[in-house]
């Protein structure tokens, strides 16, 4: 049983690439960086992606703290913080070499943590990594290992859905909401729990019902119509809520979650086209998800051939919208014209990140594959009159080091809950086709 309250946390490379400020998140405990991690970061420091950004930021921070103390007892990270030190390479411990070869960087990190534990029997040593396989290997050696959970949400099953159903509503209130001015003061209605700003609801009483939104600015409950956006009409109450938020220029941040086929991307694109006159450009982006830790540059062909398959779902949704109109309808050809004029730009997220985000309708698809830091970076670059929409399925994550609790979309929904500038809708019912819905449920 450790007698020293100060713990030693050994950090894996993927923790730093996830959050370059991670060393400040361990209170007064000591941080150990194996020299093999520094070598790996050196391979990531060139490039324009978020991994490259985190590598550079961390190395700069270490350089700021730099001194011989990094290799000789450590240097203080800050007030009420522990020490940061870099641990040089050491021969493999017999127990580690018996089970793992010395050619993998992961095993050098594992060996560093194991030797620290052996050499400091009175101190708790913990290996922090987002690699579940490395955590399993550490635990097999009797070494404590944890995921980096500082930016995790509490419980994705309890994540804010953005709407509710209120039964047994006063029928007089429902009747008034169906008449001009289609709103009532919030204080006249007593819900089961207080409404959050921009929270949606289905109010019911016997056979009467109405869709509403709590307007945070006016403190009124307002009726939600079933709007149509560029030929696309909502097929259920959730989609009506989502489209209402997407078309409302007073709500600059919208998050939409839901499984495949619920209409997340389609609704966002339709709303952007419907509101295009209010914005300078429409940006539609998806994050690049590394394939076996390799980026798109490893795929064959030129830039266009690399990117087209990955961006094809966005073009497919635009085709669905186009097909709502006849060949003679100007709206059908207008979409192509907007793309030719670069009023609509579809691109991987790193290609858009450096652009000016002023008066932009910005849709980030597959946002569950972003880290919390990436989401923060996007939002902090939003200029005047810009609307940002994040869509994704928090249960379908392709990023190797993210899950339902640690991805940027879940983090954003939890942190922005109840803010007047934000609306969130979780789409549940699949509307792609009966076969698609059956497959999602059973397979």
C-alpha positions, 0 to 999 in steps of 0.5 A: 500500500503506497505511503506517499500521497503523491502519485506518479503518472506516466503518460502515453503519446496518445494522451498528449496528442489528445490534449496538449494541456494534459500535464496541468490536469493531474493536480499536485501529482508528478508527471513522467514522460518517457523519452520514447514519447518525446521521439514519437511526438517529434514525428508528429510535429510537422503538419496542419492537423490537430495531432500535429498541433498538439505535438507542437504545443506540448513540445513548446510547453516542455521547452518553456519549462526546460532545464536539467531538472527535466532529467534530474528530479523534475521541474515544477509545473505550476502553483499547486501542481506536481513536477514534470520529468522526462525519463531516459531509456533503460534496459528492459526489466526481466518481467517485461522482456519475458512477455514483450519484445523491445521493438515496440514503442508501447513496450518501452513506455510500459517498461518505464512505468514498470521500472518506476513502480519497482524503484519507488515501492512507496509511491503509486505509479499509474500508466495513463493511455488511451490505448486499451491494448496497452492498458490490458498489457499493463494490468497483466503485469500488475501495473495500474493503468487508466484512460485519460478521462478529464474531458469525459462526460458523466454518462452518455445514457443520461446525455441531454436529449434536447426535448421532452414530452409533457403529459396532462397539459392544461388544454387551455394552454394548448388551445392558446398555442394554436392561436396567434401569437402562438406563444404563452409566458413560461410562468403560466406553465408548470412543467415536470421540471423547469425548461432549459433555454431552447429546450423543445417539448411535445405538450399533450392532453387527451387528443390535443397536442402541440410542439413547442420551444422554450425561448430563453431570451423572451422567457416564452413558450413558443409553438413550433411549426413543421417547417420545410427547408429547400423541399425537405419536410420533417417526418416526425416531431424530433425532425421538426425540432431539429429543423426549427433550430437549424432555421433559427438565426438566433441560435448560432450553435446547434448539435444533432445526434442520432443513429444512421438514417435519422436525417441529421446531415440531410436536415442540416444541408437543407436548412443551410440551403434555405438560409443561404441568403443570410450567409456568405458561404456554406461550409460542409466538413468532415474530420479526417479519421486516421486509418491505422494511424495513417492519414489520407496521404497514404491512400493512392491517387491525387488529392481529389481521388483520395478525398472523394470517397470519404466526402461522398455521403455529403454529395449523396445528401445534396443529390437527395435534396436536388431530386425533390425538384423537377428538371425545370425547377431553378432550385435544382440547378442552383445547388450546382451553381452554388458549388461552382461559385464556391458558395458551397464548399465541401471539404475535409475539416483540416482543409477548412480550419484555416479559413475565415469563419465570418457569416458562414453556415458551417456544418461539421458532419461525423463530429463524434470523431472530433476530440473535445479540444478540436471542437473548442478550436472550431467554436473559438474561431467562429466570427460574427453572424456565423452558425455552426452545426455539429452532427454525428452518432456518438455510438458509432465512433471510428477514431481509435482513441475516442469513445462515447464518453470522450468524443468532442460531440458528447462533450459539447452537448453536455457542456452547452446544455442550457445555454441560450446560444445553443440548441440540441436534438437527439434524433431517434427514429430512422427515416431512411427506409423501413429496411434500413431501420430494421437492419439498425435494430436487428443487426 
